[in-house]
Amino acid sequence: MSEDNQIPFLFDIPTVSELTDKIKSLLEQNFVDILVEGETSNVKQSRNGHYYFTLKDAEASLPCVIWRSMAQRLDIDLTDGQHIVVGGDLQVYPPHGRYQMIVSLVQQAGIGKLQQAFEKLKTKLKEEGLFDDVHKKPLPKFPQKIGLVTSATSAAFQDIRSTLEKRWPLAQVKLYHASVQGINAAPEIVKGIEYFSREQNVDVVFIGRGGGSLEDLWPFNEEAVARAVFDCTVPVISAVGHEVDFSISDFVADARAATPTHAAVVGTPDINEIRFQVEDYTRKLETHTSGAIELYKDRVSNLAKSYALQVVKQKMESARNNVRNLEQQMKHRTESLIRNHKEQLTELHHILDKKNPNEPLEKGFVRLWQDGKWIRKSDQFAKQSAFELEWEDGKVEME
């Protein structure tokens, strides 16, 4: 249809801005202080401290933002893969033509959703092989340094410490304080595990807490925690007291303990058992050693009385006599050689004394030198040249 034949609209057409303003007004007036549940992804924190992330489920996603002041009040530390409920207002941002949720509330998701998330993550990680025994690291038999990731104020920390003091007091316990429930717990637990893995200054790491509801224990079912446990360079023991049979961290860890106290039992030997073993080995060693000594004493005694040893003794005595005779001969020869050498040295000393060129000087004679030469005859002396007179105690130059 040509432009000339187009039928003009009989009503006003809004611009993009006008339409966006209507949508903005409609959404922002009707979606105030709402709640929505989902899984966090693409979590980023800007230099200004604002959190930007996406809340999603299997079929849709919702952009979200938490401004810095609100994040400080909420005291949160978001990571990818957390299943949460957020509250706030919908806001339309006209320049980008999109809407987002301005978050003012963050809570853990309900138990039903958490259980679904647990089974979903369990299946996912199992298929990836994170639970396979081939990845399990052996626990050290005698750990000297133990890393502990839990709350410093928790009963779990006190239980582990008191159990270790009785069971294996030789170990040094290093605590990394981390929240063990709430939104901040999973990121802090991850940081604790990564700290001990990076520093590599411990032999084994315990993570866990005491009992509680599924919501309380949920940080140990977070994917970020599971992957941190899997990537840890030192063995990890998961000790989470929980209502369900296992947590995700239990499946991934190198060993699982039912309680924090049990972790101390799983991860260390009993010093009293070690002492009993040492005493038992000592007694056995003493018994075997004493028996062996008596046996060899009898053998030596029998050998000493044997005819063959007596013959050896006689031969050794004859050899000793020969050695003594040789020693006497060597002594006489050596003394004779020394006397002869002394006489030769004395004779040489006398000969050297007679040939001593300084002997006349020692008797008071004077030696004449000219141009560095010893003048022995009168025809060698140049009357017009300087000369030196040498006595025993020095020289004098004459012009």
VEXBAMI-325220 format. One record per residue: x negated, y negated, z of N, C-alpha, C in turn; residue in three letters. Coordinates in steps of 0.1 Angstrom, whole numbers, plus 5000, padded with zeros to 4 digits. Example, Ala and Ser with C-alpha at 12.3 -4.5 7.8 and 13.67 -1.06 7.14 Angstrom:
<zamis>
486850575078487750455078486850335078ALA487250225071486350115071487150005079SER
</zamis>
This chain:
<zamis>
499150125000500050005000499149885000MET499449784991498649664990498949575002SER498049475004498249385015499449305013GLU499849275001500949194998502249265002ASP502249395002503449475004503549515019ASN502449495028502549535042503649455049GLN504249525058505349465066504749415079ILE504849285082504249235094505049285107PRO504149295118504749345131505649225136PHE506749265142507749175147507549145162LEU506449205168506149175183504649155184PHE504349105197502949065199502049195202ASP500949195196499949305198498849265208ILE498649335219497649295229496249325224PRO495349245229493949275226493449385235THR492249425232491649535240491549485255VAL491149365257491049315270492449315277SER493449265270494749255276495249395279GLU495049495270495449635273494749685285LEU493449665286492649715297493049645310THR493449515309493849455321495149515327ASP496049555317497349625322497049765328LYS496049835321495649965327495049945341ILE494149845342493449825354494449785365LYS495449705362496449665372497249785376SER497649865366498549985369497750085378LEU496550115374495750215382495450165396LEU494850045397494349995409495449965419GLU496749945414497849925423498450055428GLN498350155420499050285424498050385429ASN496750375427495850475432494850405442PHE495450375454494750315465494650415477VAL493550425483493350505495493750645492ASP493250705481493650845478492550945481ILE492851065482491851175484491751265472LEU490551315470490351405459489251505462VAL489351625458488451735461487651785449GLU486351815450485651865439484151895443GLY483351925433481951955435481151845430GLU480051805437479251695433478251745422THR477951655413476951675403476351545398SER475151555392474451435387474351325398ASN474051365410473951265421472651185419VAL472851055420471650965419471850845428LYS470750805434470750695443469850585437GLN470450465435469750355429468750295438SER467850215433466850145442467550055452ARG468750005449469549925458470250005469ASN470150135468470850225478472250275475GLY472750235463474050285459473950425454HIS475050505457475150645452476050645440TYR475550705429476450735417476450885415TYR477650945413477751085411479051115404PHE479151245400480351285394481051395403THR482351385405483051485412483851565402LEU483651695402484151775391484851905396LYS485651965388486052105389485952165376ASP486552285374486352355361486952285349ALA487852195351488552135339488351985337GLU487851915347487851765346486751715355ALA486351585353485351525361485751375364SER485251325375485651195379484351115384LEU484051005377482850925381483150855395PRO482150855403482350805417481150715420CYS481350625429480250535434480450515449VAL479350515456479450475470478450355472ILE478950235475478050125476477150135489TRP476050075488475050085498475550065512ARG476249965515476749935528477650045533SER478450095524479350205528478550335531MET477550365522476650475524475950475537ALA475550355542474850335555475850365566GLN477050315564478050345575478450495576ARG478550555564478950695564477750785568LEU476550735567475350805570475250945563ASP475350935550475351065542474151075533ILE473851195529472751225520473251325510ASP473851285499474451365489473451445481LEU473751565477472951645467473951705457THR473451755446474251825437474751955443ASP475951995439476552125442477252125456GLY477452015462478252015475479752005471GLN480552095479481952095477482552005488HIS483151895484483551785493484951735490ILE485451655499486651575497486251435499VAL486651345489486251205490487551125490VAL487451015497488650915497488250785493GLY489150705487488850575483489850515473GLY489450425465490350355455489750375441ASP490750385431490350395417490150245412LEU489050235404488750105399488450115384GLN488950025376488750025362487549915359VAL486549965351485449875348485649835333TYR486249715330486549685316485449685306PRO484249635309483149635299482849775293PRO483049885301482750015297484050095293HIS485150035296486450095293486650225300GLY486250235313486350355320486750325334ARG487250425341487650415355486650495364TYR486550455376485750525386486350515400GLN485850605409486450595422485450525431MET485850425439485050365449485250435462ILE484250515466484350605477484150535490VAL485050565500484850505514484950615524SER485150745520485250855529484650975522LEU483851055530483351185525483451285536VAL484151405533484251505542484051645536GLN483751745544483651885539484951935534GLN484952005523486252065518486852165527ALA488152195525488852285534488352425533GLY488752515542488252645543488652735531ILE489852715526490252795514489352765502GLY489152635500488252605489486852645491LYS486352635504485052675507484852825504LEU485852905508485653045506485653075491GLN486453005483486353025468484952985463GLN484452875468483152825464482052925468ALA482252985480481253085485481153205475PHE482353255472482353375463481853335449GLU482153215444481653175431480153165431LYS479553095441478153075441477453215444LEU478053295452477453425455477253505442LYS478353505434478353585421477253525412THR477253385411476253315402474853355406LYS474453335418473053365422472753505421LEU473653595424473353735423473053775408LYS473853725399473553745385472253695381GLU471753585387470453525384469353605390GLU469653695399468653775405468053725418GLY468553625424468053565436468153655448LEU469053755447469253845459468353975457PHE467653995446466954115443465854135453ASP465654265458464654295467463254275462ASP463054275448461754255442461154125446VAL462054025449461553895452461253875467HIS461653975476461453955490460053965494LYS459553865501458153865506458053935519LYS457054015522456854085535456653985546PRO457154025558456953935569455553965575LEU454953865581453553885587453753965600PRO452754055602452854145614452554065627LYS451653975626451253895638451153745634PHE452353685633452353545629451753455640PRO450853365636450253265645450953135645GLN451553095634452252965634453652995627LYS454652945634456052965630456752835627ILE457252815615458052695612459552715615GLY460152615621461552635625462352515620LEU463352545611464152435606465552445612VAL465852355622467152355629467152225636THR468252205643468452075651467652085664SER466951975667466051975679466951985692ALA468251945691469051945703469952065703THR469852155694470752275694470352385703SER471352465707471052585715470152685707ALA470252685694469452775686467952755688ALA467552625688466152595691465752645704PHE466552615714466152665728466052815729GLN467052885722467053025723465853085716ASP465453035705464253085698463053055706ILE462952935711461652905718461552995731ARG462653005738462553085751462253235748SER462853285737462553425733461153445729THR460553345721459153355717458253345729LEU458553265739457653255750457553385758GLU458653465758458553595764458053705755LYS458453695743458153805734456753795727ARG456453675722455153655714454653515717TRP454153495729453653355733452453305726PRO451753395718450653355711450953265699LEU452153265695452553195683452753045686ALA452452955677452652815678453952775670GLN454852715676456152685669456152535665VAL456452525652456452385646457952355642LYS458552265648459952225645460052115635LEU460952145625461352035615462852005619TYR463151895625464451865629465351845616HIS466551905616467451895605468851915611ALA469851835606471251855610471651995605SER472552055612472952195608474452195606VAL475052085605476452085600476751935595GLN477751935587478151805581477551785567GLY477851665561477451635548475951625547ILE475251575557473751555556472951675558ASN473651785563472851905568472051965557ALA472751995545472152075535470852005529ALA470951865526469751805521468651805532PRO468951795544467851785555467251925556GLU468052035555467552165556466652195544ILE467052145533466252165521464852095523VAL464851975528463651905530462751975540LYS463352035550462552115560461852235554GLY462652305546462052425539460952385530ILE461152275522460152235512458952175520GLU459152125531457952075539457052185543TYR457652295549456752405553456252475541PHE456952485530456452555517455352475511SER455452345512454452255506453152245514ARG453352235527452152225536451452365538GLU452152475537451652605538450752625551GLN451252565562450452575574451152665584ASN452152745580452852835588452852975582VAL453053075590453053215585454453265581ASP455453205587456853245585457753125589VAL458953115582459853005585461253065590VAL461753015601463053045605464052935602PHE465152965596466252865594467452915600ILE468352825606469552875611470152785622GLY471252835628471952765639472852875646ARG473452825656474452915663475752925656GLY476752985662477953015656478852885654GLY479952905647480852795644481752835633GLY482652735629483552765619482952765605SER483652815595483052815582482652675577LEU483452575581483052435577481752395584GLU481552435596480352405604479152465598ASP479352595593478152675589477952655574LEU478752575567478752565553477452525547TRP476652435553475352395547474452515543PRO474552625550473752745547474352825535PHE475452775530476052835518475952735506ASN475152625507474952535496473952595487GLU474152565474473252615464471852555465GLU471752425469470452365471469552435482ALA470252475493469552545503469152685498VAL469952755491469652885486468452885477ALA468352785468467252775459465952735466ARG466052645476464952615484464352735491ALA465252815497464752945503464053035493VAL464653045481464053135471462753085466PHE462552955465461352895460460252875471ASP460552905484459652885495458452975493CYS457252925495456053005493455653095505THR456353075516456153165528457453235531VAL457353345538458553425541459553345549PRO460853365546461953295553462853395559VAL463153365572464153445579465353355581ILE466553405577467753325578468553385591SER468853295600469453335612470653235615ALA471853275609473053185610474153265617VAL474453225629475653285636476953245629GLY477653335623478753295615479953405617HIS481153355612482253445613482253545602GLU481953505590481853595579480553675580VAL480553785573479353885575478053815571ASP477953745560476753685556476953545551PHE475853465551475853335544475053355531SER475053255523474353265510472853265513ILE472453195523470953195527470553325532SER471453405538471153545543470753635531ASP471553615520471253705508469953665501PHE469553535501468353495494467153515503VAL467253495516466053505524465353635524ALA464053635528463253755528463753845539ASP464353795550464953885560466053805566ALA467053885572468253825578468353865593ARG468653765601468953795615470353745619ALA470953825627472353795631472553665639ALA471453635647471553515656470153455656THR469953335661468653275662467753355671PRO468253405682467453495691467053615684THR467853675676467453795668466353765658HIS466353635653465253595644463953605650ALA463853565663462553575670462153725672ALA463153815673462853955674462454015661VAL463153975650462854025637461453975632VAL461153855636459953785630458653805638GLY458753865650457453875658457454005665THR456154055668456054175676456254145691PRO456454245699456654235713455254245720ASP454754145727453454145732453254255742ILE454354295749454254405759454054535752ASN454754555741454454675733453054685728GLU452554565723451154565719450154605730ILE450454545742449654585754449654735757ARG450854795756450954935759450155015748PHE450254975736449555035725448055025727GLN447654915731446154895733445654985744VAL446454985755446055075766446055215762GLU447055255754447155395750445955425741ASP445655335732444555365723443255365731TYR443155285741441955275749441755405756THR442755465762442655595769442255705760ARG442955705748442555805738441155795734LYS440655675732439255645727438355695738LEU438655665751437755705762437755855763GLU438855925761438956065762438156135751THR438356085739437556135727436056115728HIS435755985733434355955734433656035745THR434256055756433756135767433556275763SER434556335756434356475751433256485741GLY433156385732432056395722430756385728ALA430556295738429256285745428856415752ILE429856475759429556595766429156705756GLU429856715745429556815734428156795729LEU427756665726426456645720425356665731TYR425656635743424656655754424356805755LYS425356885754425157035754424357075742ASP424557025731423857065719422357025720ARG422156895725420756855727420056935737VAL420756975748420057055758419757195752SER420557255744420257385738419157375728ASN419157265721418057245711416757225718LEU416757155729415457135737414857265742ALA415757365744415257495749414857595738LYS415157555726414957655715413457665711SER413157785705411757815701411257725690TYR412157685681411857605670411357465675ALA412157405685411757275691410457285698LEU410157395705408957415712407757405702GLN407957475691406857475681406657335676VAL407757265674407657125669406957035679VAL407257065692406556985703405057015703LYS404657145701403157175700402557105688GLN403157105677402657035665402556885668LYS403556825674403456685677402356655687MET402056745697400956725706399656725699GLU399456825690398256825682398056705674SER399256655668399156535660398756415669ALA399256405681398956295690397456305693ARG396856425695395456435698394656375686ASN395056415674394356365662394356215661ASN395556165664395756015664394855945674VAL394756005686393855945696392455945692ARG391956065686390556075681390355965670ASN391255955661391155855650391055715656LEU391855685666391855555673390455525679GLU389855625685388555605691387555575680GLN387655655669386655635658386855495652GLN388055455650388255325645387755215654MET387955235667387455135677385955115676LYS385255235676383755225675383355155662HIS383955195651383555135638383854985638ARG384954945643385354805644384354725652THR383954775664383054705673381654695666GLU381254795659379954795652379954695641SER381054685633381154585622381154445628LEU381854425639381854295645380454245649ILE379754335656378354305660377454265648ARG377554345638376754325626377054185620ASN378354155619378754025613378353915622HIS378353925635377953815644376453795641LYS375653895640374153885638373953815625GLU374653845615374553785602374853635602GLN375953605609376353465610375353385618LEU374753445628373753375636372553335627THR372053435620370953425611371253315600GLU372453315595372853215585372853075591LEU373253065603373352935610371952875612HIS370952965615369552915616369052875603HIS369352945593368852905579369452775575ILE370752755578371352625574370752505582LEU370352535595369752425603368452385597ASP367652485592366352445586366552365573LYS367652395566367852325554368652205555LYS368852155567369652035570368951915565ASN369451835555368651715550368651605559PRO369451605570369451495579368551525591ASN367851635591367051675603365951565605GLU365251515594364251405597364851285604PRO366051245599366751135605366951155620LEU367351275624367651305638366351305646GLU365151315639363951305646363351165647LYS364051065641363650925641363050875628GLY362950945618362450895605363550815598PHE363050735588363950645581363950685566VAL365150675560365250705546365550575538ARG364850565526364950445517365850475506LEU366850385503367850405492367750275484TRP367850295471367850185461368750225449GLN369750135446370650165436371350295438ASP371650335450372350455453371550575452GLY370150565451369350685450368350685461LYS368050805466367150825477365750815471TRP364950715475363550695470362550775478ILE362050875471361150975478359650945475ARG359350865464357950835460357850685457LYS356550635459356350495458356550445443SER356350525434356450485420357950475416ASP358850525425360350515422360950385428GLN360050305436360550195443360350065434PHE361449985432361349865425361249745435ALA360149685435359849585445360749465445LYS361249425433361949305431363449325434GLN363849455436365249485438365649505453SER366949485456367449515469367349665473ALA367249695485367249835490367849845503PHE368149975508368750005520367850095528GLU367850075541367150165551368150235559LEU368050365559369050455566368350525578GLU368950505590368650575602369750675605TRP369550745615370650845619371950785622GLU371850665628373050595633373550495624ASP373050475611373550375602372550335592GLY373050235583372250185573372150025574LYS370949975568370749825568370349785554VAL370949685548370649645534369649535535GLU368649545526367549455526367549385512MET367249245512367249175499365749165495GLU
</zamis>
